Amino acid sequence: MTIDDLQKANEETRSVWDANAAFWDEKMGEGNDFVNTLQWPAILRLLDPKPGQHILDIATGNGLTARRLAALGAQVAAFDFSGELIKLAQKKPNPETRIAYSVLDATDESALLALGSRTFDAALCNMALFDMANIEPLFRSLPKILKVGGAFVFTLTHPAFNNASCVHVAEEIDDQGEIKLTYSVKISRYITPLHTHGLAIRGQPKAQLYFERPLQDYFNLGFQNGFFVDGFEERCFPPGMPQKNPLSWGGNFSEIPPVLVVRLRSGGG
Ligand SMILES: C[S@@+](CC[C@H](N)C(=O)[O-])C[C@H]1O[C@@H](n2cnc3c(N)ncnc32)[C@H](O)[C@@H]1O
């Protein structure tokens, strides 16, 4: 994509998130099964937030992870480029006013650097890198914004098992007289970065752009900017977890991780 295309895609993304903000906030509230079962337990392990730490919450949405971090005693700087989402976040409880919200575009390197030099103990980006048209400015800036040794934890829909080409399959076989049902996913593309429209939540007012990248793109961008990987979890729903629809993500797919969580550690920028 040219710089011009990236800027257009970024502007479209921002206007869609503004248009979908109220719907997203109503549906997401303080977190769904993905947040509660897959993301948050691993975030707690890998980010290991401590009272008094200064944590950057990147692309905070309606602020749900910022509130969870603040409730644990962290001082949180939370930003998103959707002014509408930040307005909704600001209306919610702010534990001991530990959260400072701002409207900031993660593709704007100078705005990121203005957040401070070696200011943050850690940074979190929950389920948003694949919503960003360009993640290079963020990966370049974070080593300068984070303290040396600071953690950058991000979660993703698993690029290999849960991308836009993913088809959920149920198959029935007669296994020597026993009827068995197996659930699987079929993936038809992975390695070539792709931007494509999709829905985060069924029924949302406007489809949004997704920016899919293979895992090597995330890791290599981290390595090029002096990060190393020192934590990694692939997250599955537990077997037997009840689900509304047998083919939606849930206990029927307990061997396939729809989400991954990475901890990059800054070696200093
Ligand atoms: C799937 S939501 C996740 C929100 C939040 N982190 C959560 O866990 O609920 C993705 C978020 O990325 C934000 N976003 C996308 N591109 C962005 C950018 N360039 N700068 C800042 N935020 C961005 C969207 O506005 C949206 O709030």
The ligand as an SDF file (V2000), in Angstrom:
LIG
                    3D

 27 29  0  0  0  0  0  0  0  0999 V2000
  -11.4870   -4.0300   18.5260 C   0  0  0  0  0  0  0  0  0  0  0  0
  -11.3640   -2.4400   19.2280 S   0  0  0  0  0  0  0  0  0  0  0  0
  -10.5270   -2.7940   20.7460 C   0  0  0  0  0  0  0  0  0  0  0  0
  -10.7520   -1.7510   21.7770 C   0  0  0  0  0  0  0  0  0  0  0  0
  -10.1660   -2.0460   23.1700 C   0  0  0  0  0  0  0  0  0  0  0  0
   -8.7500   -2.1830   23.1570 N   0  0  0  0  0  0  0  0  0  0  0  0
  -10.8320   -3.2510   23.7970 C   0  0  0  0  0  0  0  0  0  0  0  0
  -10.1200   -4.1740   24.2130 O   0  0  0  0  0  0  0  0  0  0  0  0
  -12.0720   -3.2790   23.9150 O   0  0  0  0  0  0  0  0  0  0  0  0
  -10.1380   -1.6620   18.2140 C   0  0  0  0  0  0  0  0  0  0  0  0
   -9.8710   -0.2190   18.5540 C   0  0  0  0  0  0  0  0  0  0  0  0
   -8.7640    0.2450   17.7660 O   0  0  0  0  0  0  0  0  0  0  0  0
   -8.9660    1.6210   17.5520 C   0  0  0  0  0  0  0  0  0  0  0  0
   -8.0380    2.0580   16.4980 N   0  0  0  0  0  0  0  0  0  0  0  0
   -7.9220    1.5810   15.2370 C   0  0  0  0  0  0  0  0  0  0  0  0
   -6.9530    2.2400   14.5820 N   0  0  0  0  0  0  0  0  0  0  0  0
   -6.4370    3.1490   15.4500 C   0  0  0  0  0  0  0  0  0  0  0  0
   -5.4160    4.1290   15.3620 C   0  0  0  0  0  0  0  0  0  0  0  0
   -4.7440    4.3360   14.2130 N   0  0  0  0  0  0  0  0  0  0  0  0
   -5.1240    4.8620   16.4600 N   0  0  0  0  0  0  0  0  0  0  0  0
   -5.8160    4.6860   17.6100 C   0  0  0  0  0  0  0  0  0  0  0  0
   -6.8180    3.7950   17.7480 N   0  0  0  0  0  0  0  0  0  0  0  0
   -7.1120    3.0260   16.6740 C   0  0  0  0  0  0  0  0  0  0  0  0
  -10.4520    1.7080   17.2270 C   0  0  0  0  0  0  0  0  0  0  0  0
  -10.9670    3.0010   17.3170 O   0  0  0  0  0  0  0  0  0  0  0  0
  -11.0150    0.7410   18.2720 C   0  0  0  0  0  0  0  0  0  0  0  0
  -11.3490    1.4070   19.4530 O   0  0  0  0  0  0  0  0  0  0  0  0
  1  2  1  0
  2  3  1  0
  2 10  1  0
  3  4  1  0
  4  5  1  0
  5  6  1  0
  5  7  1  0
  7  8  2  0
  7  9  1  0
 10 11  1  0
 11 12  1  0
 11 26  1  0
 12 13  1  0
 13 14  1  0
 13 24  1  0
 14 15  1  0
 14 23  1  0
 15 16  2  0
 16 17  1  0
 17 18  1  0
 17 23  2  0
 18 19  1  0
 18 20  2  0
 20 21  1  0
 21 22  2  0
 22 23  1  0
 24 25  1  0
 24 26  1  0
 26 27  1  0
M  CHG  2   2   1   9  -1
M  END
$$$$
